[in-house]
């Protein structure tokens, strides 16, 4: 019994020594770049359970297969060799999480060779514009360099080349979320220099598109800091809401999203109103109002009113509202004349108009009164703001003159409507004279 135990122990010792010798033989072949010979030993060893029971087997396989994948003579099998090398490396990491073997040459060559072969293959795809094929390769390159940085096998804190190329491949393959992930790592490290400005521009656009305003502000600020001469980073959320979109509906939704995030954004409120106004009252030949014009009109009025309330020193919202209501009043005047003509035609000489027709005329009169009053409110606000300004520009003088002229007309209308009310007539006459005098003094 003792003799048998001795023989088994001796046989096991020889077997272990044999496996160790095989690892050493493979390491030696790696060191002298005899990778074909090393592969033969690895392939033979992998058929042996004891050989492949240790992490050494997998890091050696990763090293040899990666080196062979990058050899031009193996071009036909390069993809398979690379994948097997990568799988072997992942198995090694699983078996030895602390990466202890990588402290020793040639084991540390494993991730380096893998990084090199995937980078070279990916770069070839980049040159040939094979974005979809190259992206997975560069994703592996980034993963490998991250691992090597963690294990202090990489000489820089960031693999800039791998990250930029991974981002480019993803961007060109329309995988913008993936591109943003890699570009963000570069931007967060404040990488700068020729060509890198576009990374920050991409992240600003992408963040806005994803409605991630915190990231939008972050990368816009970084771009401003690193590229202070660039006009791009001076554009704010409002500019992007309009500039990035093509259709009216998309522009409106973009501005409304800005206002959801920043309800007191004067610029977005004003621009939203202007956008709708220019659409509803376009001076382009053949322009047609959209089907939802009534809805847009309501939105425009409330938006301009909000802008006027947000900044009481700004003239434009009041000018737009004044112009909207005065034009509406002119249209109502035409409607009033048409209703009067219709009633006259329907009423026999000497007879009284029907109650229905009287009510119809009174409704138009009421709406006209209210519309003129709304125009008055906003034009007077604009007039007061113009009066406080010094050195008005030419366009501002013309705007002020128009405001004064319309206010004179509005008070004339109110004075005529106030028959039999001396106090109101006197008040409106005074205001009529005031604005007519202002109109006459503006040159």
C-alpha positions in Angstrom: 0.0 0.0 0.0 2.8 2.4 0.9 4.6 1.6 -2.4 1.5 2.4 -4.4 1.0 5.8 -2.7 4.7 6.6 -3.4 4.3 5.8 -7.1 1.1 8.0 -7.4 2.8 10.9 -5.6 5.8 10.6 -7.9 3.6 10.5 -11.0 1.7 13.6 -9.9 4.9 15.4 -9.3 6.2 14.6 -12.7 2.8 15.7 -14.3 2.9 19.0 -12.4 6.5 19.5 -13.4 5.6 18.7 -17.0 2.8 21.3 -17.1 5.2 23.9 -15.5 7.8 23.1 -18.1 5.3 23.5 -20.9 4.3 27.0 -19.6 8.0 27.9 -19.5 8.6 26.6 -23.0 5.7 28.7 -24.3 7.0 31.8 -22.4 10.5 31.2 -23.9 9.0 31.0 -27.5 7.1 34.2 -26.8 10.2 36.0 -25.7 12.0 35.1 -28.9 8.9 35.7 -31.0 8.4 32.1 -32.1 4.7 32.4 -31.9 3.9 29.6 -34.3 5.8 27.2 -32.1 4.2 28.6 -29.0 0.7 28.1 -30.6 1.4 24.5 -31.2 2.3 24.0 -27.5 -0.8 25.9 -26.4 -3.2 24.0 -28.6 -1.7 20.8 -27.4 -1.9 21.9 -23.8 -5.5 23.0 -24.1 -6.5 19.4 -24.7 -5.1 18.6 -21.2 -7.4 19.4 -18.3 -4.5 20.1 -15.9 -2.8 22.5 -18.4 -6.0 24.6 -18.8 -6.9 24.5 -15.2 -4.6 27.4 -14.4 -4.8 31.1 -15.4 -1.3 30.8 -17.0 -2.9 28.8 -19.9 -5.3 31.6 -20.8 -3.0 34.5 -20.6 -0.4 32.7 -22.7 -3.1 31.8 -25.3 -4.3 35.4 -25.3 -0.7 36.6 -25.9 0.2 34.2 -28.6 -3.1 34.4 -30.5 -3.1 38.2 -30.4 0.5 38.3 -31.8 -0.4 35.9 -34.6 -3.6 37.9 -35.4 -1.5 40.9 -36.2 0.9 39.0 -38.5 0.0 39.7 -42.2 0.6 36.1 -43.1 -2.4 35.1 -41.0 -4.8 37.7 -42.6 -7.3 35.1 -43.5 -7.6 33.9 -39.9 -6.9 37.2 -38.1 -10.5 37.8 -37.0 -10.8 34.4 -35.5 -7.4 34.6 -33.8 -8.3 38.0 -32.3 -11.6 36.8 -31.0 -10.1 33.7 -29.5 -7.3 35.8 -27.9 -9.9 38.1 -26.5 -12.0 35.3 -25.1 -8.9 33.7 -23.5 -8.0 37.0 -21.9 -11.5 37.4 -20.4 -11.2 33.8 -19.0 -7.8 34.8 -17.5 -9.4 37.8 -15.8 -12.1 35.7 -14.5 -9.7 33.1 -13.1 -7.2 35.7 -11.7 -9.1 39.0 -10.9 -6.0 40.6 -9.3 -4.0 40.1 -12.5 -0.9 39.0 -10.6 0.7 37.2 -13.5 0.8 40.5 -15.5 3.7 41.7 -13.3 5.9 39.3 -15.3 7.1 39.4 -18.9 5.8 37.9 -21.2 2.4 37.7 -19.5 2.0 41.4 -19.5 2.4 41.3 -23.3 -1.0 39.7 -23.5 -3.3 42.8 -23.1 -0.7 44.9 -25.0 -0.7 42.6 -28.0 -4.5 42.4 -27.9 -4.8 46.2 -27.7 -2.4 46.5 -30.7 -4.1 44.0 -33.0 -7.6 45.4 -32.3 -6.4 48.9 -32.8 -4.7 48.1 -36.1 -7.7 46.2 -37.4 -10.1 49.0 -36.3 -8.0 51.7 -37.8 -8.1 49.8 -41.1 -11.9 49.9 -40.9 -11.7 53.6 -40.1 -9.6 54.3 -43.2 -12.0 52.3 -45.3 -15.0 54.0 -43.6 -16.4 50.7 -42.4 -17.9 52.3 -39.3 -20.1 49.4 -38.2 -17.3 46.9 -38.5 -14.7 49.0 -36.8 -16.8 50.2 -33.8 -16.8 46.9 -31.9 -13.0 46.6 -32.4 -12.4 50.1 -30.9 -14.8 49.3 -28.0 -12.6 46.4 -27.2 -9.5 48.6 -27.5 -11.0 51.0 -25.0 -11.9 48.2 -22.6 -8.4 46.8 -22.9 -6.7 50.2 -22.3 -9.0 50.8 -19.3 -7.9 47.5 -17.8 -4.2 48.2 -18.5 -4.5 51.7 -16.9 -6.1 50.1 -13.8 -3.3 47.6 -13.6 -0.7 50.3 -14.3 0.4 48.7 -17.6 -0.5 51.8 -19.7 1.7 54.9 -19.6 -1.1 57.5 -19.8 -4.2 58.2 -17.7 -6.4 58.0 -20.8 -6.2 56.3 -24.1 -7.0 59.4 -26.1 -6.6 57.8 -29.6 -8.8 54.8 -28.8 -11.6 57.0 -27.3 -11.6 59.5 -30.2 -11.7 56.8 -32.8 -14.4 54.8 -30.9 -16.4 58.1 -30.8 -15.9 58.8 -34.5 -16.8 55.2 -35.6 -20.0 55.4 -33.4 -21.0 58.8 -34.6 -20.6 57.9 -38.3 -22.5 54.7 -37.7 -25.4 56.8 -36.3 -24.9 55.4 -32.8 -24.9 58.8 -31.2 -25.4 57.7 -27.6 -22.3 55.5 -27.8 -20.3 58.3 -29.4 -21.4 60.6 -26.6 -20.2 58.1 -24.0 -16.6 58.1 -25.5 -16.5 61.8 -26.3 -17.7 62.7 -22.8 -14.7 60.9 -21.3 -12.4 63.1 -23.4 -14.3 66.3 -22.6 -14.5 65.5 -18.9 -10.7 65.3 -19.0 -10.6 68.7 -20.7 -8.8 67.4 -23.7 -8.1 70.3 -26.0 -6.2 71.2 -29.1 -6.7 71.2 -32.9 -9.6 68.9 -33.9 -11.0 68.4 -30.4 -13.3 71.4 -30.4 -15.8 69.3 -32.5 -16.1 66.9 -29.6 -17.5 69.6 -27.3 -19.8 70.8 -30.1 -21.1 67.3 -30.6 -21.8 66.9 -26.8 -23.6 70.2 -26.7 -25.9 69.3 -29.6 -26.4 65.7 -28.3 -27.2 66.9 -24.8 -29.8 69.3 -26.2 -31.3 66.7 -28.4 -31.6 64.3 -25.5 -33.1 67.1 -23.4 -30.3 66.7 -20.9 -29.9 70.4 -20.0 -27.5 69.8 -17.2 -25.0 68.2 -19.6 -25.8 70.8 -22.2 -24.8 73.6 -19.8 -21.8 71.6 -18.6 -20.2 71.0 -22.1 -21.2 74.4 -23.3 -19.3 75.9 -20.4 -16.3 73.6 -21.0 -16.3 74.6 -24.7 -16.4 78.3 -23.7 -13.5 77.8 -21.3 -11.3 75.9 -23.7 -12.3 77.6 -26.9 -13.2 81.2 -25.9 -13.0 82.5 -29.4 -15.6 80.1 -30.7 -19.0 81.6 -31.5 -20.7 78.2 -31.2 -20.5 78.0 -27.4 -22.1 81.4 -27.1 -25.4 80.0 -28.4 -27.8 79.2 -25.6 -30.7 76.8 -25.2 -33.1 79.1 -27.0 -30.7 79.3 -30.0 -30.4 75.5 -30.2 -34.2 75.0 -29.8 -34.7 76.9 -33.1 -31.4 76.2 -34.8 -31.4 72.4 -34.6 -34.9 71.9 -35.8 -36.3 72.0 -39.3 -40.1 72.2 -39.0 -42.3 74.8 -37.3 -43.8 72.2 -35.0 -40.3 71.0 -33.9 -39.1 74.5 -33.3 -42.1 75.3 -31.2 -41.7 72.1 -29.1 -38.0 72.9 -28.7 -38.8 76.3 -27.3 -41.6 75.0 -25.1 -39.2 72.4 -23.6 -36.7 75.2 -22.8 -39.6 77.0 -21.0 -40.5 73.9 -19.1 -36.9 73.8 -17.8 -36.6 77.6 -17.4 -40.1 79.2 -17.1 -38.7 82.7 -16.8 -36.6 82.6 -19.9 -37.5 85.9 -21.6 -35.6 85.2 -24.8 -37.4 81.9 -25.4 -40.8 83.4 -24.6 -40.2 86.3 -27.1 -38.8 84.0 -29.8 -41.7 81.6 -29.5 -44.1 84.5 -30.0 -42.1 85.8 -32.9 -41.9 82.4 -34.6 -45.7 82.0 -34.5 -46.3 85.6 -35.5 -44.1 85.4 -38.5 -45.9 82.2 -39.5 -49.4 83.5 -39.0 -48.7 86.8 -40.7 -46.1 85.9 -43.2 -45.3 88.4 -45.9 -44.1 85.6 -48.2 -45.9 85.3 -51.5 -48.4 82.4 -51.4 -48.0 81.8 -47.7 -50.8 79.8 -46.2 -51.8 79.7 -42.5 -51.4 76.3 -40.8 -54.5 74.3 -40.0 -54.0 75.0 -36.3 -53.8 78.7 -36.7 -56.4 79.5 -34.0 -54.5 77.4 -31.5 -51.2 79.0 -32.5 -52.7 82.5 -32.2 -53.8 81.8 -28.6 -50.3 80.5 -27.8 -48.7 83.5 -29.4 -50.7 86.0 -27.4 -50.1 84.3 -24.1 -46.4 83.9 -24.9 -46.0 87.6 -25.7 -47.9 88.6 -22.6 -45.6 86.4 -20.5 -42.5 88.0 -22.2 -43.9 91.5 -21.5 -44.4 90.6 -17.8 -40.9 88.9 -17.5 -39.1 92.0 -18.6 -41.0 95.3 -18.2 -38.2 97.2 -19.8 -38.4 95.4 -23.1 -40.3 97.1 -25.9 -40.7 94.3 -28.4 -43.4 92.1 -26.8 -45.6 95.2 -26.4 -45.0 96.2 -30.0 -46.0 92.7 -31.2 -49.1 92.6 -29.0 -50.1 96.2 -30.0 -49.7 95.4 -33.7 -51.6 92.1 -33.4 -54.6 93.8 -31.7 -54.6 96.9 -34.0 -54.7 94.6 -37.0 -57.4 92.6 -35.4 -59.3 95.8 -34.8 -59.0 96.9 -38.4 -60.4 93.5 -39.5 -63.3 93.9 -37.0 -64.0 97.3 -38.5 -64.4 95.7 -41.9 -66.6 93.0 -40.2 -68.7 95.7 -38.5 -69.3 97.5 -41.9 -70.2 94.1 -43.5 -72.7 93.3 -40.6 -74.2 96.8 -40.9 -74.7 96.5 -44.6 -76.2 93.0 -44.1 -78.7 94.4 -41.5 -79.6 97.3 -43.7 -80.4 95.0 -46.5 -82.4 92.7 -44.4 -84.5 95.5 -42.8 -87.4 97.1 -44.6 -87.5 100.9 -44.9 -88.9 102.5 -41.7 -88.7 99.2 -39.8 -86.5 98.3 -36.8 -83.8 95.6 -37.2 -84.6 92.3 -35.7 -83.4 91.4 -32.2 -81.0 88.8 -33.7 -79.4 91.4 -36.0 -79.2 94.0 -33.2 -77.5 91.4 -31.0 -75.1 90.5 -33.8 -74.1 94.1 -34.3 -73.7 94.7 -30.5 -71.4 91.6 -30.3 -69.1 93.0 -33.0 -69.1 96.4 -31.4 -68.2 94.8 -28.0 -65.4 92.8 -29.5 -64.1 95.8 -31.4 -64.1 97.9 -28.2 -62.2 95.2 -26.3 -59.7 94.8 -29.1 -58.9 98.5 -29.3 -58.5 98.6 -25.5 -56.0 95.7 -25.7 -54.1 97.5 -28.4 -54.1 100.7 -26.3 -52.6 98.9 -23.3 -49.6 97.4 -25.1 -49.0 100.4 -27.3 -49.0 102.7 -24.3 -46.5 100.5 -22.6 -44.3 100.6 -25.7 -44.7 104.4 -25.9 -43.7 104.9 -22.3 -40.6 102.8 -22.8 -39.6 104.7 -26.0 -40.2 108.0 -24.1 -37.6 107.0 -21.5 -34.9 106.2 -24.1 -32.3 108.6 -25.4 -30.7 108.6 -28.8 -33.3 106.4 -30.5 -32.1 104.7 -33.6 -33.9 105.3 -37.0 -36.0 102.1 -36.7 -36.9 102.9 -33.1 -38.0 106.4 -34.1 -40.3 104.9 -36.8 -41.7 102.4 -34.3 -42.4 105.2 -31.8 -44.0 107.3 -34.5 -46.3 104.3 -35.4 -47.2 103.7 -31.8 -48.1 107.4 -31.3 -50.2 107.4 -34.5 -52.2 104.3 -33.6 -52.7 105.6 -30.0 -54.1 108.9 -31.4 -56.5 106.9 -33.6 -57.5 104.7 -30.7 -58.4 107.7 -28.5 -60.3 109.3 -31.4 -62.4 106.1 -31.6 -62.9 106.1 -27.8 -63.9 109.8 -27.9 -66.5 109.2 -30.6 -67.9 106.3 -28.7 -68.3 108.4 -25.5 -71.1 110.7 -26.9 -73.1 112.0 -24.0 -70.3 111.5 -21.5 -68.5 114.8 -21.2 -65.9 113.6 -18.6 -64.9 110.7 -20.8 -64.8 112.9 -23.9 -62.5 115.3 -22.1 -60.2 112.6 -21.0 -60.0 111.0 -24.4 -59.6 114.3 -26.1 -56.6 115.0 -23.9 -54.9 111.7 -24.7 -55.7 112.1 -28.4 -53.9 115.4 -28.5 -51.0 114.1 -26.5 -50.3 111.2 -28.9 -50.9 113.3 -32.0 -48.5 115.9 -30.7 -45.9 113.2 -30.0 -46.5 111.8 -33.5 -45.8 115.3 -35.0 -42.6 115.8 -33.0 -40.8 112.6 -34.0 -38.4 113.2 -36.9 
